[in-house]
Amino acid sequence: MEKNAKIYVAGHRGMVGSAIVRELERQGYHNRITRSHQELDLTRQDAVEAFFREEKPEYVFLAAAKVGGIIANDEAKADFLYVNMIMEMNVIHAAVENGCKKLEFLGSSCIYPKFAPQPMPENCLLTSSLEETNEAYALAKIAGLKYCAYLNEQYGTDYISVMPTNLYGPNDNYHPTHSHVVPALIRRFHEAKEAGASSVTCWGDGTPLREFLYVDDLANLCVFLMNHYSGNETVNAGTGKEISIKDLTELVAKVVGYEGEILWDTTKPNGTPRKLLDVSKATALGWTYTTELEEGLRLSYEDFQHNPMRAER
C-alpha cells in the first residue's frame, strides 16, 4: 500500500477494526476512511454501493462483523448468519464494482472443522463438519473468504483473507454473558475482587487447551499481509502456543489481583479439547507475534478499568 493510499476500515469501532486503525496510524497511513454504523449501515446494499461510488477506497480492511460468545452464537443462529453474510457480501461486491485494488477479509478460526487436525492448517477447511454452537457464524465467514477466492479466479482481483485465533485486547466486549473467555474472566475476577468474594466458580475442569493472540499483533499482521501476501488460501493468525483454561484462569486472576479460591463446576461442559492454529504459513512469510500472554492480559485489564462504558455493554 502506498502511504497516501485511500484506505477504508470497515468496523473501525470494534476490537479488531480499532486495532487496525491504530496500526495504520503507527505506520504512517493517514488517508483513512471510517464510518460508524449510524453513518453507514453495511446491511443496506444501496447505502454501501453509494458509499463506495463516492469515496472510491483503494484498499479495504473488512473487519465489520456481528460477534459474540458461545451463548450468543447458539441462541441467535439466524441473526449471526444473515447479518454477517449480508455485510460482507455488500462490502466485497461494492469493492469489486468500484475498482478497489485490494481487500482483506477478516474471519475466525471457527471456520475449521470441529475435529480438525491439531495444529489446524489452512487446508483443513471444509474437510469435515463444524462445531455446532458457532456453525452459523462459521458458515458466514466461509462464504466471505470463498467469495474473495472466487472473485480472484473469475475477475483477477487481489482479495485475501486472514483467520485469527482467539483474540483479546483493547475495545473488547466485557458483557457478562455474551463475551469471550478472556474478557469474561477479567470481568468476573474484577467483580469478585471488588466484592471481596472468597471464591469464583468456572465451568468444566480447566483442561481444554486454547490459543490467544493480542489484537494489536493481529493488526500488525493484517497490514503486513496487505503489503506482502496475495493468494486464494487464507492465512492463519496466531501465536502457535497454547495454554490450558485452568492456567489461563489462574493467570487472569493474578493479573487482576484476585486472591480468592478458584473452583471448577465439572457438571458443566469443557467444549472442544484443543484448538490451536498452524501458523507456519505466516511465519514463512516473515511475520511473528510480539506480545506475550501475561503482558497482553495486563494491557487488557488496564483497558477494562479505564473504559467503564465498555465494561457495561
C-alpha positions as CSV (number, residue, x, y, z in Angstrom):
1,M,0.0,0.0,0.0
2,E,1.2,3.5,-0.8
3,K,1.4,5.8,2.3
4,N,-1.1,8.2,0.8
5,A,-3.5,5.5,-0.4
6,K,-7.1,5.8,0.5
7,I,-7.9,3.0,3.0
8,Y,-11.3,2.0,4.3
9,V,-11.5,0.2,7.6
10,A,-15.0,-1.4,7.9
11,G,-15.8,-2.0,11.6
12,H,-13.4,0.6,13.0
13,R,-15.1,0.8,16.4
14,G,-14.8,-2.9,17.1
15,M,-11.8,-4.6,18.8
16,V,-10.2,-5.7,15.5
17,G,-11.1,-2.7,13.4
18,S,-9.9,-0.2,16.0
19,A,-6.6,-2.1,16.3
20,I,-6.1,-1.9,12.5
21,V,-6.7,1.9,12.6
22,R,-4.1,2.2,15.4
23,E,-1.6,0.1,13.4
24,L,-2.2,2.1,10.2
25,E,-1.7,5.4,12.1
26,R,1.5,4.0,13.6
27,Q,2.9,3.0,10.2
28,G,2.1,6.4,8.6
29,Y,-1.1,5.6,6.7
30,H,-3.1,8.7,7.3
31,N,-5.6,8.7,4.4
32,R,-8.1,6.5,6.2
33,I,-11.9,6.4,5.8
34,T,-14.2,5.2,8.5
35,R,-17.9,5.2,9.1
36,S,-19.9,4.3,12.2
37,H,-22.9,2.1,12.0
38,Q,-25.1,5.1,12.3
39,E,-23.4,6.8,9.4
40,L,-23.3,3.6,7.2
41,D,-25.4,0.5,7.7
42,L,-23.4,-2.2,6.0
43,T,-26.5,-4.4,5.7
44,R,-28.1,-1.9,3.3
45,Q,-26.7,-2.7,-0.2
46,D,-27.8,0.6,-1.6
47,A,-26.1,2.6,1.1
48,V,-22.8,0.5,0.8
49,E,-22.8,1.0,-3.0
50,A,-23.4,4.7,-2.7
51,F,-20.5,5.0,-0.2
52,F,-18.1,3.1,-2.5
53,R,-19.1,5.2,-5.5
54,E,-18.5,8.4,-3.6
55,E,-15.3,7.5,-1.7
56,K,-13.6,5.0,-4.1
57,P,-11.3,3.4,-1.5
58,E,-8.2,1.8,-2.9
59,Y,-7.7,-0.7,-0.1
60,V,-10.3,-2.2,2.3
61,F,-9.9,-4.0,5.6
62,L,-13.2,-5.8,6.2
63,A,-13.3,-6.2,10.0
64,A,-17.0,-5.4,10.5
65,A,-18.9,-8.4,11.9
66,K,-21.7,-9.4,14.3
67,V,-19.8,-11.3,17.0
68,G,-20.4,-12.9,20.4
69,G,-19.5,-15.7,22.7
70,I,-20.8,-19.3,22.7
71,I,-24.2,-18.4,24.2
72,A,-24.9,-15.6,21.8
73,N,-23.8,-17.7,18.8
74,D,-26.0,-20.6,19.9
75,E,-29.1,-18.6,20.7
76,A,-29.2,-16.3,17.6
77,K,-28.0,-18.5,14.7
78,A,-30.2,-16.9,12.1
79,D,-29.1,-13.4,13.1
80,F,-25.4,-14.4,13.0
81,L,-25.7,-16.0,9.6
82,Y,-27.8,-13.2,8.0
83,V,-26.1,-10.1,9.4
84,N,-22.5,-11.3,8.7
85,M,-23.3,-12.7,5.3
86,I,-25.1,-9.6,4.0
87,M,-22.5,-7.2,5.4
88,E,-19.5,-9.0,3.9
89,M,-21.2,-9.6,0.5
90,N,-22.3,-6.0,0.3
91,V,-18.8,-4.6,1.0
92,I,-16.9,-7.1,-1.1
93,H,-19.2,-6.7,-4.1
94,A,-19.1,-2.9,-3.9
95,A,-15.3,-3.1,-3.8
96,V,-15.2,-5.1,-7.0
97,E,-17.7,-2.8,-8.7
98,N,-15.6,0.3,-7.8
99,G,-12.2,-1.0,-8.7
100,C,-10.7,-1.5,-5.2
101,K,-7.1,-2.5,-5.6
102,K,-7.0,-5.0,-2.7
103,L,-9.3,-6.2,0.0
104,E,-8.6,-8.1,3.2
105,F,-11.3,-10.2,4.8
106,L,-11.2,-10.9,8.5
107,G,-12.6,-14.3,9.6
108,S,-12.2,-16.6,12.6
109,S,-10.6,-19.9,13.4
110,C,-14.1,-21.3,14.0
111,I,-14.3,-21.9,10.2
112,Y,-12.3,-25.0,10.7
113,P,-13.8,-28.4,11.4
114,K,-14.8,-29.4,14.9
115,F,-12.3,-32.3,14.8
116,A,-9.7,-30.7,12.6
117,P,-6.0,-31.9,12.9
118,Q,-4.1,-30.1,15.6
119,P,-2.5,-27.6,14.9
120,M,-5.1,-26.7,12.3
121,P,-3.6,-25.9,8.9
122,E,-5.3,-23.7,6.4
123,N,-6.0,-26.6,4.0
124,C,-8.2,-28.4,6.5
125,L,-11.1,-26.1,5.7
126,L,-14.3,-27.9,4.7
127,T,-12.8,-31.4,5.3
128,S,-15.5,-32.3,7.9
129,S,-18.3,-30.9,10.0
130,L,-18.2,-27.7,12.0
131,E,-18.7,-27.1,15.7
132,E,-22.5,-26.9,16.1
133,T,-22.7,-23.9,18.5
134,N,-21.0,-21.5,16.2
135,E,-21.9,-23.1,12.9
136,A,-23.9,-20.1,11.6
137,Y,-21.1,-17.6,12.2
138,A,-18.6,-20.0,10.7
139,L,-20.7,-20.6,7.6
140,A,-20.9,-16.8,7.0
141,K,-17.2,-16.4,7.3
142,I,-16.5,-19.4,5.0
143,A,-18.8,-17.8,2.4
144,G,-16.9,-14.5,2.7
145,L,-13.5,-16.0,2.2
146,K,-14.7,-18.2,-0.7
147,Y,-16.3,-15.2,-2.4
148,C,-12.9,-13.5,-2.3
149,A,-11.2,-16.5,-3.7
150,Y,-13.8,-16.9,-6.5
151,L,-13.5,-13.3,-7.4
152,N,-9.8,-13.7,-7.7
153,E,-10.3,-16.7,-10.0
154,Q,-13.0,-15.1,-12.1
155,Y,-12.1,-11.5,-12.3
156,G,-8.4,-11.4,-11.4
157,T,-8.9,-9.4,-8.2
158,D,-6.4,-9.4,-5.3
159,Y,-8.6,-10.2,-2.4
160,I,-7.2,-12.0,0.6
161,S,-8.4,-13.4,3.9
162,V,-6.9,-13.9,7.4
163,M,-8.3,-16.2,10.1
164,P,-7.4,-15.2,13.6
165,T,-7.3,-17.5,16.7
166,N,-9.0,-16.3,19.9
167,L,-8.4,-12.6,20.3
168,Y,-8.3,-10.2,23.2
169,G,-7.2,-6.7,24.0
170,P,-8.4,-3.0,23.9
171,N,-12.0,-2.4,23.0
172,D,-13.0,-6.0,23.8
173,N,-16.6,-6.9,24.8
174,Y,-16.9,-7.4,28.5
175,H,-20.6,-8.3,28.5
176,P,-21.4,-10.7,31.4
177,T,-23.0,-13.4,29.2
178,H,-22.1,-12.6,25.6
179,S,-18.3,-12.1,25.8
180,H,-15.5,-14.5,25.0
181,V,-13.4,-16.3,27.6
182,V,-10.6,-13.7,28.3
183,P,-12.9,-10.6,28.8
184,A,-15.4,-12.8,30.7
185,L,-12.7,-13.9,33.1
186,I,-11.3,-10.3,33.5
187,R,-14.8,-9.0,34.4
188,R,-15.6,-12.0,36.7
189,F,-12.4,-11.7,38.7
190,H,-12.5,-7.9,38.9
191,E,-16.1,-8.0,40.3
192,A,-15.1,-10.8,42.7
193,K,-12.1,-8.7,43.9
194,E,-14.3,-5.6,44.3
195,A,-16.9,-7.6,46.2
196,G,-14.4,-9.4,48.4
197,A,-15.7,-12.8,47.2
198,S,-14.0,-15.8,48.8
199,S,-14.3,-17.9,45.6
200,V,-15.0,-17.8,41.9
201,T,-16.5,-20.8,40.1
202,C,-15.6,-21.6,36.5
203,W,-17.1,-24.1,34.0
204,G,-15.7,-27.5,33.3
205,D,-12.4,-28.9,34.7
206,G,-10.0,-26.4,33.1
207,T,-8.2,-29.0,30.9
208,P,-9.1,-27.7,27.4
209,L,-6.2,-26.1,25.6
210,R,-6.6,-22.7,23.8
211,E,-4.5,-20.2,21.9
212,F,-4.8,-16.4,22.4
213,L,-3.5,-13.6,20.2
214,Y,-3.3,-9.9,21.3
215,V,-5.4,-7.9,18.9
216,D,-2.6,-5.3,18.2
217,D,-0.4,-8.2,17.0
218,L,-3.2,-9.3,14.7
219,A,-3.5,-5.7,13.3
220,N,0.2,-5.7,12.6
221,L,-0.2,-9.0,10.6
222,C,-3.2,-7.5,8.7
223,V,-1.1,-4.6,7.4
224,F,1.8,-6.9,6.8
225,L,-0.4,-9.3,4.7
226,M,-1.9,-6.4,2.7
227,N,1.6,-5.5,1.7
228,H,3.2,-8.9,1.3
229,Y,0.6,-11.6,0.5
230,S,-1.6,-12.5,-2.4
231,G,-3.4,-15.8,-2.8
232,N,-6.7,-17.6,-2.6
233,E,-5.9,-19.6,0.5
234,T,-6.5,-17.9,3.8
235,V,-3.7,-17.2,6.3
236,N,-3.9,-18.3,9.9
237,A,-3.2,-15.6,12.6
238,G,-2.0,-16.9,16.0
239,T,1.0,-17.5,18.3
240,G,1.4,-21.2,17.8
241,K,1.3,-21.5,21.6
242,E,-1.5,-22.9,23.7
243,I,-2.5,-22.8,27.4
244,S,-5.0,-24.7,29.4
245,I,-8.1,-22.9,30.5
246,K,-7.1,-23.7,34.1
247,D,-3.7,-22.0,33.7
248,L,-5.3,-19.1,31.8
249,T,-7.8,-18.6,34.6
250,E,-5.1,-18.5,37.2
251,L,-3.1,-16.0,35.1
252,V,-6.1,-13.7,34.7
253,A,-6.7,-13.9,38.5
254,K,-3.1,-13.0,39.1
255,V,-3.2,-10.0,36.7
256,V,-6.5,-8.7,38.2
257,G,-5.2,-9.2,41.7
258,Y,-7.9,-11.6,42.9
259,E,-6.6,-13.8,45.7
260,G,-9.6,-16.0,46.5
261,E,-10.2,-19.6,45.6
262,I,-10.9,-20.8,42.1
263,L,-13.5,-23.6,42.0
264,W,-14.5,-25.8,39.0
265,D,-18.0,-26.9,38.2
266,T,-17.3,-30.2,36.4
267,T,-21.0,-30.7,35.6
268,K,-20.6,-28.0,33.0
269,P,-19.2,-28.8,29.6
270,N,-15.5,-28.3,28.7
271,G,-16.0,-27.7,25.0
272,T,-13.5,-28.8,22.3
273,P,-10.4,-30.3,24.0
274,R,-7.9,-28.4,21.9
275,K,-7.9,-25.6,19.4
276,L,-4.5,-24.5,18.0
277,L,-3.7,-22.9,14.7
278,D,-0.9,-23.9,12.4
279,V,0.9,-20.6,11.9
280,S,3.8,-21.9,9.8
281,K,2.4,-20.0,6.7
282,A,2.6,-16.6,8.4
283,T,6.0,-17.5,9.8
284,A,7.3,-18.4,6.4
285,L,6.1,-15.1,5.1
286,G,8.3,-13.4,7.7
287,W,5.8,-12.5,10.5
288,T,5.5,-13.5,14.1
289,Y,3.7,-12.1,17.1
290,T,5.4,-9.9,19.8
291,T,3.0,-9.7,22.8
292,E,3.2,-12.5,25.3
293,L,0.0,-13.5,27.1
294,E,0.7,-12.1,30.6
295,E,1.6,-8.7,29.2
296,G,-1.4,-8.7,26.9
297,L,-3.7,-9.5,29.8
298,R,-2.2,-6.6,31.8
299,L,-2.9,-4.2,28.9
300,S,-6.4,-5.7,28.6
301,Y,-7.2,-5.2,32.3
302,E,-6.0,-1.6,32.1
303,D,-8.4,-1.1,29.2
304,F,-11.2,-2.7,31.2
305,Q,-10.6,-0.4,34.1
306,H,-10.2,2.8,32.1
307,N,-13.2,2.2,29.8
308,P,-16.2,1.8,32.1
309,M,-18.7,2.2,29.3
310,R,-17.2,-0.8,27.6
311,A,-17.4,-2.9,30.7
312,E,-21.2,-2.4,30.7
313,R,-22.1,-3.4,27.2
